Amino acid sequence: MTATTGADGPPAYALDTAGIARAFSRVAAGYDASAVLQRRVREELLERLTLVKLQPATVLDLGCGTGAGTRALRERYAPAAPWHQRLRRWLMPRSLRSTTLIGLDLAPGMIAACQQHQHASPGDRQSIRWVCADARQLPLPAASVDLVFSNLLLPWVADLDAVFTEVRRVLRPGGLFAFATVGPDTLLELRQATAAAEIKTTTETRATARVHEFTDMPELARGLQQAGFADPVLDRDLHRLSYSGSAALFADLRAVGATNRHAARPRGLAGRQWFARFQTACEALRQADGRMLITCEVVYGHAWTPSGTVSRGKRGGVPQEFTVPLTQLTSRRRDGR
C-alpha cells in the first residue's frame, strides 16, 4: 500500500513509524513466546527456499525481529565448519568462501534482543551484523546482497514502493527477494465488527482507522515489477485463528506489537456505546463451540533481479518481460499442495 495524497494535503494512508518502532521494542523480550503465527510463516518461507538453487555470499534478513529467522538463515547458508577449515579461513581469508549475515530491524528493542541472544550464546559459530534502520532507506551499498529475506515486515510499511526500490538497489544481478506479508482478508472479521460499531446516519458512516489496511497480490506484483524485479511469483495461504473472545484476540495482538499504528487512528477511548456495539458484533462471530475464528491471509512472494540492465516501468503500464535462467531454479513436488 503506497501512501497517497488526500485533497487537503496529508497522506490518505500513513503509518506512525516511530510508534511502530516503540511498540515492537516494548514487546521484544516476550515476542518469541507469543509469535506463533509469525513462527509458522517464517518456517514456511524458509522451506520454500529449498526449492531455489542459491548459495548467497550476503544475506539480509529485512525486519529481523528478535533474530530467529536470521539465525535459521545462518544455519542454512553458513553452517559450522570443521576446525581445520576455520583455521584455514583465519590464516588465508580468501581461501574459503563464507556467507555474511545481516539482520536489520526498525525497532531498537528488537536489535537489542538480537545482540543479547548472541552474547548469551558463546557457542555461536558465526557472528551476525545487526543493524537498526528503516527498510525504506537501507544503509547498504548497491548490488551488495544476494538474498533478501523478509518475514511479515511489509504490513508495517505504508510506502511499499520505497521498500521495493531499496531492496532492488541492494540486490546483486540474479539476487532473490523472498518475503511473506498479509493480504486484505487478514482480520476481516475484526474489520467488519469495528465497521458495525461505527455511528451510522442516513448520509454517512463515521470513518475511523481502527484496523490496518493490507495490500493485495496484484498491487504487490505491480510494485515489484515497477521497481525492476523479474516476473514475481505470488501465492497465498489462509489461516483461521481461534480465540475465546475479543479480549483474547487483542491480548494476542498486543503481545506481538501488532497494535493499530495508522497515523489517523482515534487517540482517545472509543466510549461505552461504541464498545457495546463492537461487543455485539463480535458475539455474532462466535462458532458453535463458542470461540471466534479470525482470518489471516498470508501472501508469499519470490522475485529475482535480472542479470542484465533493466529500465524501470510505470505503475499501471504494460509489465516488462524478464528472463530468469533455468539454472537458478529447481523443482520438488510437495505433498498436499
VMD Tcl script that draws the C-alpha trace (Angstrom):
set ca {
  {0.00 0.00 0.00}
  {1.52 3.26 -1.13}
  {0.72 6.43 0.74}
  {-1.34 8.78 -1.43}
  {-2.06 12.47 -1.02}
  {-5.54 13.46 0.02}
  {-7.42 16.56 -1.03}
  {-6.15 18.53 1.97}
  {-2.51 17.55 1.52}
  {-1.64 14.85 4.10}
  {-1.32 11.19 3.06}
  {-4.63 9.34 2.86}
  {-2.93 6.24 4.27}
  {0.06 6.60 6.54}
  {1.55 4.71 9.44}
  {3.11 6.05 12.62}
  {6.65 4.76 12.02}
  {8.02 5.98 15.34}
  {5.07 4.39 17.14}
  {5.69 1.10 15.34}
  {9.33 1.10 16.48}
  {8.28 1.79 20.08}
  {5.57 -0.88 20.07}
  {7.87 -3.63 18.82}
  {10.67 -2.53 21.14}
  {8.33 -2.88 24.13}
  {7.38 -6.47 23.32}
  {10.83 -7.70 22.26}
  {11.53 -9.60 25.50}
  {8.44 -11.81 25.23}
  {7.90 -11.70 21.48}
  {9.06 -15.23 20.60}
  {6.75 -16.85 23.15}
  {3.69 -15.18 21.61}
  {4.59 -15.08 17.90}
  {3.04 -18.44 16.98}
  {1.74 -17.45 13.55}
  {4.88 -15.47 12.79}
  {6.98 -18.56 13.53}
  {4.81 -20.77 11.34}
  {5.01 -18.33 8.42}
  {8.79 -17.99 8.85}
  {9.24 -21.75 8.73}
  {7.14 -21.97 5.56}
  {9.13 -19.17 3.92}
  {12.39 -20.91 4.83}
  {11.04 -24.19 3.47}
  {10.27 -22.52 0.15}
  {13.91 -21.52 -0.18}
  {14.79 -25.21 -0.52}
  {13.16 -25.04 -3.96}
  {15.67 -22.41 -5.06}
  {19.23 -23.10 -6.21}
  {21.13 -20.34 -4.44}
  {24.31 -20.09 -2.39}
  {24.40 -16.44 -1.32}
  {27.54 -14.64 -0.22}
  {25.48 -12.00 1.63}
  {22.04 -12.48 3.17}
  {19.84 -9.69 4.53}
  {17.02 -10.53 6.96}
  {14.83 -7.47 6.47}
  {12.67 -6.87 9.54}
  {14.58 -9.46 11.55}
  {12.67 -9.02 14.82}
  {14.39 -10.99 17.56}
  {16.69 -12.66 15.03}
  {15.18 -16.16 14.91}
  {14.96 -16.04 11.12}
  {18.48 -14.65 10.79}
  {19.90 -17.48 12.87}
  {17.96 -20.03 10.80}
  {19.39 -18.50 7.62}
  {22.87 -18.75 9.12}
  {22.35 -22.43 9.83}
  {21.25 -22.97 6.24}
  {23.81 -20.91 4.36}
  {26.71 -20.68 6.82}
  {26.74 -23.91 8.86}
  {29.51 -24.73 11.31}
  {32.79 -25.56 9.58}
  {35.33 -28.15 10.86}
  {38.13 -26.70 12.96}
  {40.71 -27.10 10.20}
  {38.55 -25.12 7.75}
  {38.06 -22.37 10.33}
  {41.83 -22.27 10.87}
  {42.46 -22.14 7.13}
  {39.93 -19.32 6.77}
  {41.66 -17.42 9.56}
  {45.13 -17.91 8.02}
  {44.01 -17.36 4.42}
  {40.79 -15.34 4.45}
  {40.25 -15.66 0.69}
  {40.79 -19.41 0.55}
  {37.21 -20.31 1.50}
  {34.02 -18.51 0.63}
  {31.92 -17.54 3.62}
  {28.40 -16.13 3.92}
  {27.76 -12.80 5.59}
  {24.51 -12.46 7.57}
  {22.83 -9.09 8.25}
  {19.78 -8.70 10.47}
  {18.02 -5.34 10.11}
  {15.04 -4.00 12.04}
  {13.44 -0.63 12.72}
  {12.87 -1.30 16.45}
  {15.91 -0.69 18.70}
  {14.46 -3.09 21.27}
  {14.40 -5.91 18.73}
  {18.03 -5.29 17.75}
  {18.99 -5.23 21.44}
  {17.28 -8.61 21.87}
  {19.26 -9.99 18.92}
  {22.53 -8.78 20.38}
  {21.68 -10.11 23.83}
  {20.91 -13.55 22.40}
  {24.20 -13.58 20.53}
  {26.20 -12.52 23.60}
  {24.45 -15.17 25.70}
  {25.42 -17.90 23.21}
  {29.20 -18.33 23.44}
  {28.92 -21.25 21.04}
  {27.74 -19.04 18.18}
  {29.83 -20.14 15.27}
  {29.48 -17.03 13.21}
  {28.66 -13.50 14.23}
  {25.77 -11.70 12.58}
  {25.80 -8.00 11.84}
  {22.79 -6.39 13.50}
  {21.56 -3.06 12.09}
  {18.81 -0.75 13.33}
  {17.46 1.09 10.29}
  {14.40 1.87 8.19}
  {13.66 -0.54 5.32}
  {12.89 2.46 3.11}
  {16.48 3.70 3.44}
  {18.81 0.73 3.69}
  {22.34 1.63 4.87}
  {23.89 -0.83 2.43}
  {25.79 -0.35 -0.84}
  {24.12 -1.01 -4.16}
  {24.42 -4.56 -5.51}
  {25.87 -5.89 -2.25}
  {23.34 -8.60 -1.27}
  {22.39 -11.93 -2.87}
  {19.29 -12.81 -0.84}
  {16.81 -10.54 0.94}
  {14.55 -12.50 3.29}
  {11.61 -10.66 4.85}
  {9.02 -12.24 7.13}
  {5.92 -10.10 7.81}
  {7.66 -6.73 7.64}
  {5.68 -5.26 4.74}
  {2.37 -4.77 6.63}
  {4.19 -2.21 8.79}
  {5.33 -0.03 5.88}
  {2.90 2.33 4.15}
  {5.19 3.12 1.20}
  {5.94 -0.30 -0.26}
  {7.32 1.27 -3.45}
  {10.18 2.73 -1.41}
  {10.96 -0.66 0.15}
  {10.85 -2.48 -3.18}
  {13.12 0.13 -4.76}
  {15.64 -0.17 -1.92}
  {15.61 -3.97 -2.00}
  {16.11 -3.89 -5.78}
  {19.00 -1.45 -5.31}
  {20.95 -3.56 -2.80}
  {20.43 -6.89 -4.58}
  {23.07 -8.09 -6.99}
  {22.07 -9.22 -10.50}
  {20.46 -12.63 -10.14}
  {19.64 -11.96 -6.47}
  {16.41 -13.08 -4.84}
  {13.81 -11.23 -2.77}
  {11.81 -13.78 -0.73}
  {9.09 -12.38 1.51}
  {5.87 -13.08 3.35}
  {3.23 -10.49 4.09}
  {-0.50 -10.43 4.82}
  {-3.32 -9.77 2.39}
  {-6.56 -7.76 2.67}
  {-8.58 -10.65 4.12}
  {-6.44 -10.51 7.28}
  {-8.50 -9.52 10.34}
  {-11.56 -9.38 8.09}
  {-13.87 -10.26 10.97}
  {-12.35 -7.57 13.19}
  {-12.75 -5.01 10.42}
  {-16.40 -5.96 10.00}
  {-17.05 -5.73 13.75}
  {-15.49 -2.28 14.04}
  {-17.43 -1.07 11.00}
  {-20.65 -2.31 12.59}
  {-19.84 -0.35 15.75}
  {-19.45 2.99 14.00}
  {-22.16 5.64 14.23}
  {-24.31 5.46 11.10}
  {-26.58 8.19 9.76}
  {-28.70 8.43 6.64}
  {-25.84 10.08 4.75}
  {-22.57 8.74 6.05}
  {-20.69 6.45 8.35}
  {-18.13 7.99 10.67}
  {-14.83 6.82 9.22}
  {-12.20 5.74 11.73}
  {-8.92 3.97 11.04}
  {-9.18 1.21 13.63}
  {-7.74 -1.69 11.60}
  {-4.72 -1.64 9.29}
  {-5.11 -1.85 5.54}
  {-3.24 -4.62 3.72}
  {-2.06 -4.81 0.13}
  {-3.47 -7.39 -2.30}
  {-1.42 -9.60 -4.62}
  {-1.99 -7.68 -7.88}
  {-0.77 -4.47 -6.25}
  {2.27 -6.26 -4.80}
  {3.10 -7.68 -8.23}
  {2.77 -4.28 -9.91}
  {5.01 -2.69 -7.28}
  {7.70 -5.35 -7.71}
  {7.67 -5.06 -11.49}
  {7.74 -1.27 -11.33}
  {10.83 -1.48 -9.11}
  {12.58 -3.59 -11.74}
  {12.18 -7.15 -10.47}
  {11.73 -10.06 -12.81}
  {8.24 -11.58 -13.01}
  {7.30 -12.15 -9.36}
  {5.69 -15.36 -8.17}
  {2.99 -14.81 -5.53}
  {0.62 -17.19 -3.79}
  {-1.37 -17.21 -0.58}
  {-2.44 -19.36 2.36}
  {-5.46 -18.76 4.58}
  {-5.16 -19.38 8.32}
  {-8.09 -19.37 10.75}
  {-7.02 -18.43 14.27}
  {-9.28 -19.41 17.17}
  {-9.88 -17.15 20.18}
  {-12.09 -17.34 23.25}
  {-13.26 -13.79 22.56}
  {-12.23 -10.29 21.53}
  {-10.21 -9.76 24.74}
  {-8.02 -12.77 23.93}
  {-7.58 -11.54 20.36}
  {-6.46 -8.07 21.46}
  {-4.12 -9.54 24.09}
  {-2.50 -11.67 21.41}
  {-2.08 -8.68 19.08}
  {-0.57 -6.55 21.85}
  {1.86 -9.33 22.83}
  {3.45 -9.26 19.37}
  {3.31 -5.47 18.93}
  {0.57 -5.69 16.28}
  {-1.48 -2.77 17.56}
  {-3.15 -0.10 15.46}
  {-0.47 2.31 14.18}
  {-2.45 4.09 11.50}
  {-1.46 7.77 11.63}
  {-5.17 8.75 11.61}
  {-6.21 6.26 14.31}
  {-8.50 7.50 17.10}
  {-6.36 8.69 20.02}
  {-8.99 8.60 22.75}
  {-11.18 5.87 24.19}
  {-13.94 4.63 21.92}
  {-16.64 5.11 24.55}
  {-19.10 2.75 26.18}
  {-21.69 2.86 23.44}
  {-19.15 2.13 20.71}
  {-17.68 -0.74 22.73}
  {-21.13 -2.19 23.39}
  {-21.89 -2.18 19.65}
  {-18.48 -3.71 18.96}
  {-19.04 -6.50 21.50}
  {-22.44 -7.25 19.97}
  {-20.83 -7.56 16.55}
  {-18.11 -9.84 17.97}
  {-20.70 -12.11 19.58}
  {-22.16 -12.72 16.13}
  {-18.76 -14.13 15.09}
  {-18.82 -16.97 17.61}
  {-18.94 -20.51 16.26}
  {-20.95 -23.41 17.62}
  {-18.19 -24.16 20.15}
  {-18.34 -20.57 21.44}
  {-14.98 -19.49 20.00}
  {-14.21 -16.73 17.49}
  {-12.40 -17.54 14.26}
  {-10.21 -14.78 12.84}
  {-8.84 -14.93 9.29}
  {-5.21 -14.31 8.40}
  {-4.34 -14.24 4.70}
  {-0.62 -14.87 4.23}
  {0.96 -13.92 0.89}
  {4.30 -15.44 -0.12}
  {6.42 -13.83 -2.82}
  {9.62 -14.52 -4.73}
  {11.14 -12.06 -7.18}
  {14.53 -12.15 -8.91}
  {16.70 -9.29 -10.04}
  {17.51 -9.67 -13.75}
  {21.09 -10.35 -14.75}
  {21.16 -7.50 -17.28}
  {20.28 -3.80 -17.23}
  {16.62 -3.04 -16.60}
  {14.75 0.18 -17.31}
  {12.03 0.90 -14.80}
  {8.45 0.55 -15.94}
  {5.46 2.64 -14.96}
  {2.87 1.60 -12.42}
  {-0.25 0.55 -14.27}
  {1.57 0.21 -17.59}
  {2.42 -2.91 -19.58}
  {4.66 -5.18 -17.46}
  {8.15 -5.66 -18.79}
  {9.38 -9.14 -19.66}
  {12.45 -10.59 -17.98}
  {14.27 -13.86 -18.36}
  {15.27 -15.95 -15.34}
  {17.87 -18.65 -16.16}
  {16.56 -22.16 -15.52}
  {19.80 -22.93 -13.68}
  {18.55 -20.70 -10.85}
  {15.53 -22.88 -10.25}
  {14.94 -26.39 -9.00}
  {11.67 -28.19 -8.61}
  {10.33 -30.56 -5.99}
  {6.87 -31.91 -5.53}
  {5.32 -31.04 -2.19}
  {2.66 -33.38 -0.82}
  {-0.65 -31.77 -0.08}
  {-0.02 -28.70 -2.24}
}
mol new
graphics top color blue
foreach p $ca { graphics top sphere $p radius 0.5 }
foreach p [lrange $ca 0 end-1] q [lrange $ca 1 end] { graphics top cylinder $p $q radius 0.2 }
display resetview
